């Protein structure tokens, strides 16, 4: 359900990857912890 909500909100996985934590938090069902994990996943160095 979260994956679908993210894709519906942002339109693509690439857009999810470019999103900041605050943008991710705007998606229904995304907690701060989940937003942080997603952000970390897409922004690993």
CHARMM-style PDB file with segment names, atoms N, HN, CA, C and O in Angstrom:
ATOM      1  N   UNK     1       0.829  -1.199   0.000  1.00  0.00      PROA
ATOM      2  CA  UNK     1       0.000   0.000   0.000  1.00  0.00      PROA
ATOM      3  C   UNK     1       0.869   1.257   0.000  1.00  0.00      PROA
ATOM      4  O   UNK     1       0.545   2.247  -0.656  1.00  0.00      PROA
ATOM      5  N   UNK     2       1.988   1.206   0.750  1.00  0.00      PROA
ATOM      6  HN  UNK     2       2.251   0.401   1.282  1.00  0.00      PROA
ATOM      7  CA  UNK     2       2.862   2.391   0.796  1.00  0.00      PROA
ATOM      8  C   UNK     2       3.496   2.645  -0.557  1.00  0.00      PROA
ATOM      9  O   UNK     2       3.594   3.786  -1.007  1.00  0.00      PROA
ATOM     10  N   UNK     3       3.929   1.560  -1.208  1.00  0.00      PROA
ATOM     11  HN  UNK     3       3.850   0.633  -0.843  1.00  0.00      PROA
ATOM     12  CA  UNK     3       4.575   1.705  -2.511  1.00  0.00      PROA
ATOM     13  C   UNK     3       3.620   2.372  -3.498  1.00  0.00      PROA
ATOM     14  O   UNK     3       4.002   3.285  -4.231  1.00  0.00      PROA
ATOM     15  N   UNK     4       2.375   1.903  -3.505  1.00  0.00      PROA
ATOM     16  HN  UNK     4       2.064   1.162  -2.910  1.00  0.00      PROA
ATOM     17  CA  UNK     4       1.375   2.481  -4.407  1.00  0.00      PROA
ATOM     18  C   UNK     4       1.126   3.947  -4.065  1.00  0.00      PROA
ATOM     19  O   UNK     4       1.023   4.787  -4.959  1.00  0.00      PROA
ATOM     20  N   UNK     5       1.030   4.252  -2.778  1.00  0.00      PROA
ATOM     21  HN  UNK     5       1.113   3.570  -2.051  1.00  0.00      PROA
ATOM     22  CA  UNK     5       0.798   5.638  -2.355  1.00  0.00      PROA
ATOM     23  C   UNK     5       1.955   6.532  -2.793  1.00  0.00      PROA
ATOM     24  O   UNK     5       1.739   7.652  -3.257  1.00  0.00      PROA
ATOM     25  N   UNK     6       3.175   6.039  -2.646  1.00  0.00      PROA
ATOM     26  HN  UNK     6       3.350   5.130  -2.270  1.00  0.00      PROA
ATOM     27  CA  UNK     6       4.348   6.818  -3.061  1.00  0.00      PROA
ATOM     28  C   UNK     6       4.339   7.060  -4.563  1.00  0.00      PROA
ATOM     29  O   UNK     6       4.570   8.181  -5.017  1.00  0.00      PROA
ATOM     30  N   UNK     7       4.072   6.008  -5.333  1.00  0.00      PROA
ATOM     31  HN  UNK     7       3.885   5.098  -4.964  1.00  0.00      PROA
ATOM     32  CA  UNK     7       4.071   6.154  -6.788  1.00  0.00      PROA
ATOM     33  C   UNK     7       2.925   7.050  -7.258  1.00  0.00      PROA
ATOM     34  O   UNK     7       3.082   7.816  -8.208  1.00  0.00      PROA
ATOM     35  N   UNK     8       1.781   6.953  -6.595  1.00  0.00      PROA
ATOM     36  HN  UNK     8       1.654   6.330  -5.823  1.00  0.00      PROA
ATOM     37  CA  UNK     8       0.648   7.811  -6.940  1.00  0.00      PROA
ATOM     38  C   UNK     8       0.987   9.270  -6.649  1.00  0.00      PROA
ATOM     39  O   UNK     8       0.685  10.155  -7.450  1.00  0.00      PROA
ATOM     40  N   UNK     9       1.609   9.515  -5.514  1.00  0.00      PROA
ATOM     41  HN  UNK     9       1.855   8.796  -4.863  1.00  0.00      PROA
ATOM     42  CA  UNK     9       1.943  10.883  -5.099  1.00  0.00      PROA
ATOM     43  C   UNK     9       3.039  11.493  -5.975  1.00  0.00      PROA
ATOM     44  O   UNK     9       2.926  12.638  -6.414  1.00  0.00      PROA
ATOM     45  N   UNK    10       4.092  10.728  -6.224  1.00  0.00      PROA
ATOM     46  HN  UNK    10       4.185   9.798  -5.868  1.00  0.00      PROA
ATOM     47  CA  UNK    10       5.255  11.277  -6.932  1.00  0.00      PROA
ATOM     48  C   UNK    10       5.281  10.976  -8.425  1.00  0.00      PROA
ATOM     49  O   UNK    10       5.941  11.688  -9.182  1.00  0.00      PROA
ATOM     50  N   UNK    11       4.578   9.935  -8.864  1.00  0.00      PROA
ATOM     51  HN  UNK    11       4.042   9.356  -8.249  1.00  0.00      PROA
ATOM     52  CA  UNK    11       4.508   9.635 -10.290  1.00  0.00      PROA
ATOM     53  C   UNK    11       5.519   8.625 -10.794  1.00  0.00      PROA
ATOM     54  O   UNK    11       5.267   7.952 -11.793  1.00  0.00      PROA
ATOM     55  N   UNK    12       6.664   8.501 -10.121  1.00  0.00      PROA
ATOM     56  HN  UNK    12       6.869   9.048  -9.309  1.00  0.00      PROA
ATOM     57  CA  UNK    12       7.677   7.532 -10.550  1.00  0.00      PROA
ATOM     58  C   UNK    12       8.644   7.241  -9.410  1.00  0.00      PROA
ATOM     59  O   UNK    12       8.756   8.012  -8.457  1.00  0.00      PROA
ATOM     60  N   UNK    13       9.334   6.120  -9.527  1.00  0.00      PROA
ATOM     61  HN  UNK    13       9.243   5.493 -10.301  1.00  0.00      PROA
ATOM     62  CA  UNK    13      10.335   5.766  -8.519  1.00  0.00      PROA
ATOM     63  C   UNK    13      11.470   6.792  -8.514  1.00  0.00      PROA
ATOM     64  O   UNK    13      12.032   7.100  -7.463  1.00  0.00      PROA
ATOM     65  N   UNK    14      11.801   7.317  -9.693  1.00  0.00      PROA
ATOM     66  HN  UNK    14      11.345   7.067 -10.547  1.00  0.00      PROA
ATOM     67  CA  UNK    14      12.858   8.329  -9.792  1.00  0.00      PROA
ATOM     68  C   UNK    14      12.491   9.571  -8.983  1.00  0.00      PROA
ATOM     69  O   UNK    14      13.332  10.150  -8.295  1.00  0.00      PROA
ATOM     70  N   UNK    15      11.234   9.967  -9.076  1.00  0.00      PROA
ATOM     71  HN  UNK    15      10.551   9.497  -9.635  1.00  0.00      PROA
ATOM     72  CA  UNK    15      10.765  11.140  -8.333  1.00  0.00      PROA
ATOM     73  C   UNK    15      10.782  10.872  -6.831  1.00  0.00      PROA
ATOM     74  O   UNK    15      11.097  11.766  -6.045  1.00  0.00      PROA
ATOM     75  N   UNK    16      10.447   9.650  -6.429  1.00  0.00      PROA
ATOM     76  HN  UNK    16      10.191   8.924  -7.067  1.00  0.00      PROA
ATOM     77  CA  UNK    16      10.525   9.282  -5.010  1.00  0.00      PROA
ATOM     78  C   UNK    16      11.970   9.424  -4.548  1.00  0.00      PROA
ATOM     79  O   UNK    16      12.228   9.930  -3.456  1.00  0.00      PROA
ATOM     80  N   UNK    17      12.904   8.983  -5.368  1.00  0.00      PROA
ATOM     81  HN  UNK    17      12.695   8.572  -6.255  1.00  0.00      PROA
ATOM     82  CA  UNK    17      14.321   9.054  -5.033  1.00  0.00      PROA
ATOM     83  C   UNK    17      14.839  10.471  -4.883  1.00  0.00      PROA
ATOM     84  O   UNK    17      15.778  10.719  -4.126  1.00  0.00      PROA
ATOM     85  N   UNK    18      14.229  11.400  -5.602  1.00  0.00      PROA
ATOM     86  HN  UNK    18      13.467  11.199  -6.217  1.00  0.00      PROA
ATOM     87  CA  UNK    18      14.657  12.808  -5.523  1.00  0.00      PROA
ATOM     88  C   UNK    18      13.990  13.551  -4.375  1.00  0.00      PROA
ATOM     89  O   UNK    18      14.397  14.661  -4.032  1.00  0.00      PROA
ATOM     90  N   UNK    19      12.973  12.947  -3.784  1.00  0.00      PROA
ATOM     91  HN  UNK    19      12.643  12.045  -4.063  1.00  0.00      PROA
ATOM     92  CA  UNK    19      12.186  13.621  -2.747  1.00  0.00      PROA
ATOM     93  C   UNK    19      12.965  13.768  -1.447  1.00  0.00      PROA
ATOM     94  O   UNK    19      13.776  12.915  -1.086  1.00  0.00      PROA
ATOM     95  N   UNK    20      12.703  14.855  -0.764  1.00  0.00      PROA
ATOM     96  HN  UNK    20      12.045  15.549  -1.057  1.00  0.00      PROA
ATOM     97  CA  UNK    20      13.269  15.057   0.561  1.00  0.00      PROA
ATOM     98  C   UNK    20      12.395  14.391   1.611  1.00  0.00      PROA
ATOM     99  O   UNK    20      11.284  13.949   1.316  1.00  0.00      PROA
ATOM    100  N   UNK    21      12.895  14.322   2.824  1.00  0.00      PROA
ATOM    101  HN  UNK    21      13.797  14.681   3.063  1.00  0.00      PROA
ATOM    102  CA  UNK    21      12.154  13.676   3.907  1.00  0.00      PROA
ATOM    103  C   UNK    21      10.805  14.354   4.118  1.00  0.00      PROA
ATOM    104  O   UNK    21       9.794  13.670   4.276  1.00  0.00      PROA
ATOM    105  N   UNK    22      10.769  15.675   4.125  1.00  0.00      PROA
ATOM    106  HN  UNK    22      11.591  16.231   3.997  1.00  0.00      PROA
ATOM    107  CA  UNK    22       9.501  16.383   4.337  1.00  0.00      PROA
ATOM    108  C   UNK    22       8.503  16.104   3.221  1.00  0.00      PROA
ATOM    109  O   UNK    22       7.299  16.037   3.466  1.00  0.00      PROA
ATOM    110  N   UNK    23       9.001  15.939   1.993  1.00  0.00      PROA
ATOM    111  HN  UNK    23       9.979  15.993   1.794  1.00  0.00      PROA
ATOM    112  CA  UNK    23       8.112  15.583   0.881  1.00  0.00      PROA
ATOM    113  C   UNK    23       7.547  14.183   1.085  1.00  0.00      PROA
ATOM    114  O   UNK    23       6.360  13.948   0.855  1.00  0.00      PROA
ATOM    115  N   UNK    24       8.389  13.262   1.513  1.00  0.00      PROA
ATOM    116  HN  UNK    24       9.353  13.452   1.700  1.00  0.00      PROA
ATOM    117  CA  UNK    24       7.946  11.884   1.752  1.00  0.00      PROA
ATOM    118  C   UNK    24       6.896  11.829   2.857  1.00  0.00      PROA
ATOM    119  O   UNK    24       5.957  11.035   2.788  1.00  0.00      PROA
ATOM    120  N   UNK    25       7.053  12.665   3.869  1.00  0.00      PROA
ATOM    121  HN  UNK    25       7.816  13.310   3.926  1.00  0.00      PROA
ATOM    122  CA  UNK    25       6.113  12.678   4.993  1.00  0.00      PROA
ATOM    123  C   UNK    25       4.713  13.142   4.586  1.00  0.00      PROA
ATOM    124  O   UNK    25       3.744  12.877   5.297  1.00  0.00      PROA
ATOM    125  N   UNK    26       4.602  13.826   3.458  1.00  0.00      PROA
ATOM    126  HN  UNK    26       5.389  14.041   2.881  1.00  0.00      PROA
ATOM    127  CA  UNK    26       3.298  14.297   2.989  1.00  0.00      PROA
ATOM    128  C   UNK    26       2.443  13.161   2.436  1.00  0.00      PROA
ATOM    129  O   UNK    26       1.237  13.321   2.251  1.00  0.00      PROA
ATOM    130  N   UNK    27       3.068  12.015   2.174  1.00  0.00      PROA
ATOM    131  HN  UNK    27       4.048  11.885   2.324  1.00  0.00      PROA
ATOM    132  CA  UNK    27       2.338  10.870   1.625  1.00  0.00      PROA
ATOM    133  C   UNK    27       1.633  10.134   2.756  1.00  0.00      PROA
ATOM    134  O   UNK    27       2.245   9.814   3.775  1.00  0.00      PROA
ATOM    135  N   UNK    28       0.349   9.870   2.572  1.00  0.00      PROA
ATOM    136  HN  UNK    28      -0.149  10.130   1.745  1.00  0.00      PROA
ATOM    137  CA  UNK    28      -0.438   9.175   3.585  1.00  0.00      PROA
ATOM    138  C   UNK    28       0.169   7.804   3.876  1.00  0.00      PROA
ATOM    139  O   UNK    28       0.481   7.045   2.958  1.00  0.00      PROA
ATOM    140  N   UNK    29       0.332   7.497   5.156  1.00  0.00      PROA
ATOM    141  HN  UNK    29       0.079   8.113   5.901  1.00  0.00      PROA
ATOM    142  CA  UNK    29       0.849   6.191   5.557  1.00  0.00      PROA
ATOM    143  C   UNK    29       2.357   6.132   5.704  1.00  0.00      PROA
ATOM    144  O   UNK    29       2.903   5.088   6.061  1.00  0.00      PROA
ATOM    145  N   UNK    30       3.043   7.242   5.435  1.00  0.00      PROA
ATOM    146  HN  UNK    30       2.601   8.090   5.145  1.00  0.00      PROA
ATOM    147  CA  UNK    30       4.502   7.263   5.557  1.00  0.00      PROA
ATOM    148  C   UNK    30       4.877   7.952   6.866  1.00  0.00      PROA
ATOM    149  O   UNK    30       4.614   9.139   7.059  1.00  0.00      PROA
ATOM    150  N   UNK    31       5.494   7.185   7.754  1.00  0.00      PROA
ATOM    151  HN  UNK    31       5.707   6.220   7.597  1.00  0.00      PROA
ATOM    152  CA  UNK    31       5.938   7.731   9.039  1.00  0.00      PROA
ATOM    153  C   UNK    31       7.315   8.360   8.868  1.00  0.00      PROA
ATOM    154  O   UNK    31       7.963   8.188   7.835  1.00  0.00      PROA
ATOM    155  N   UNK    32       7.751   9.082   9.881  1.00  0.00      PROA
ATOM    156  HN  UNK    32       7.224   9.221  10.720  1.00  0.00      PROA
ATOM    157  CA  UNK    32       9.085   9.689   9.827  1.00  0.00      PROA
ATOM    158  C   UNK    32      10.155   8.609   9.671  1.00  0.00      PROA
ATOM    159  O   UNK    32      11.117   8.786   8.924  1.00  0.00      PROA
ATOM    160  N   UNK    33       9.983   7.494  10.377  1.00  0.00      PROA
ATOM    161  HN  UNK    33       9.201   7.350  10.983  1.00  0.00      PROA
ATOM    162  CA  UNK    33      10.966   6.405  10.305  1.00  0.00      PROA
ATOM    163  C   UNK    33      11.042   5.834   8.884  1.00  0.00      PROA
ATOM    164  O   UNK    33      12.134   5.608   8.363  1.00  0.00      PROA
ATOM    165  N   UNK    34       9.900   5.606   8.270  1.00  0.00      PROA
ATOM    166  HN  UNK    34       9.013   5.789   8.693  1.00  0.00      PROA
ATOM    167  CA  UNK    34       9.865   5.077   6.902  1.00  0.00      PROA
ATOM    168  C   UNK    34      10.449   6.105   5.936  1.00  0.00      PROA
ATOM    169  O   UNK    34      11.213   5.751   5.038  1.00  0.00      PROA
ATOM    170  N   UNK    35      10.094   7.365   6.117  1.00  0.00      PROA
ATOM    171  HN  UNK    35       9.474   7.653   6.847  1.00  0.00      PROA
ATOM    172  CA  UNK    35      10.620   8.425   5.253  1.00  0.00      PROA
ATOM    173  C   UNK    35      12.144   8.479   5.348  1.00  0.00      PROA
ATOM    174  O   UNK    35      12.824   8.633   4.334  1.00  0.00      PROA
ATOM    175  N   UNK    36      12.677   8.355   6.555  1.00  0.00      PROA
ATOM    176  HN  UNK    36      12.124   8.231   7.379  1.00  0.00      PROA
ATOM    177  CA  UNK    36      14.127   8.389   6.747  1.00  0.00      PROA
ATOM    178  C   UNK    36      14.793   7.201   6.057  1.00  0.00      PROA
ATOM    179  O   UNK    36      15.833   7.352   5.416  1.00  0.00      PROA
ATOM    180  N   UNK    37      14.192   6.022   6.190  1.00  0.00      PROA
ATOM    181  HN  UNK    37      13.347   5.899   6.711  1.00  0.00      PROA
ATOM    182  CA  UNK    37      14.752   4.822   5.543  1.00  0.00      PROA
ATOM    183  C   UNK    37      14.747   4.962   4.027  1.00  0.00      PROA
ATOM    184  O   UNK    37      15.722   4.612   3.362  1.00  0.00      PROA
ATOM    185  N   UNK    38      13.649   5.472   3.484  1.00  0.00      PROA
ATOM    186  HN  UNK    38      12.857   5.756   4.024  1.00  0.00      PROA
ATOM    187  CA  UNK    38      13.570   5.678   2.038  1.00  0.00      PROA
ATOM    188  C   UNK    38      14.615   6.689   1.584  1.00  0.00      PROA
ATOM    189  O   UNK    38      15.321   6.471   0.600  1.00  0.00      PROA
ATOM    190  N   UNK    39      14.703   7.789   2.307  1.00  0.00      PROA
ATOM    191  HN  UNK    39      14.129   7.966   3.107  1.00  0.00      PROA
ATOM    192  CA  UNK    39      15.667   8.825   1.959  1.00  0.00      PROA
ATOM    193  C   UNK    39      17.088   8.262   1.997  1.00  0.00      PROA
ATOM    194  O   UNK    39      17.875   8.483   1.076  1.00  0.00      PROA
ATOM    195  N   UNK    40      17.409   7.538   3.064  1.00  0.00      PROA
ATOM    196  HN  UNK    40      16.770   7.359   3.812  1.00  0.00      PROA
ATOM    197  CA  UNK    40      18.744   6.951   3.199  1.00  0.00      PROA
ATOM    198  C   UNK    40      19.032   5.974   2.062  1.00  0.00      PROA
ATOM    199  O   UNK    40      20.143   5.938   1.532  1.00  0.00      PROA
ATOM    200  N   UNK    41      18.029   5.186   1.692  1.00  0.00      PROA
ATOM    201  HN  UNK    41      17.126   5.215   2.122  1.00  0.00      PROA
ATOM    202  CA  UNK    41      18.200   4.206   0.619  1.00  0.00      PROA
ATOM    203  C   UNK    41      18.575   4.894  -0.694  1.00  0.00      PROA
ATOM    204  O   UNK    41      19.481   4.450  -1.399  1.00  0.00      PROA
ATOM    205  N   UNK    42      17.882   5.965  -1.010  1.00  0.00      PROA
ATOM    206  HN  UNK    42      17.146   6.326  -0.437  1.00  0.00      PROA
ATOM    207  CA  UNK    42      18.116   6.650  -2.286  1.00  0.00      PROA
ATOM    208  C   UNK    42      19.319   7.590  -2.256  1.00  0.00      PROA
ATOM    209  O   UNK    42      19.793   8.014  -3.310  1.00  0.00      PROA
ATOM    210  N   UNK    43      19.820   7.923  -1.063  1.00  0.00      PROA
ATOM    211  HN  UNK    43      19.435   7.578  -0.207  1.00  0.00      PROA
ATOM    212  CA  UNK    43      20.916   8.883  -0.964  1.00  0.00      PROA
ATOM    213  C   UNK    43      22.168   8.303  -0.317  1.00  0.00      PROA
ATOM    214  O   UNK    43      22.953   9.026   0.295  1.00  0.00      PROA
ATOM    215  N   UNK    44      22.347   6.984  -0.457  1.00  0.00      PROA
ATOM    216  HN  UNK    44      21.708   6.396  -0.954  1.00  0.00      PROA
ATOM    217  CA  UNK    44      23.567   6.364   0.079  1.00  0.00      PROA
ATOM    218  C   UNK    44      24.776   6.896  -0.677  1.00  0.00      PROA
ATOM    219  O   UNK    44      24.703   7.180  -1.872  1.00  0.00      PROA
ATOM    220  N   UNK    45      25.877   7.025   0.032  1.00  0.00      PROA
ATOM    221  HN  UNK    45      25.936   6.794   1.003  1.00  0.00      PROA
ATOM    222  CA  UNK    45      27.108   7.484  -0.633  1.00  0.00      PROA
ATOM    223  C   UNK    45      28.128   6.377  -0.666  1.00  0.00      PROA
ATOM    224  OT1 UNK    45      29.228   6.567  -1.183  1.00  0.00      PROA
TER     225      UNK     45
END
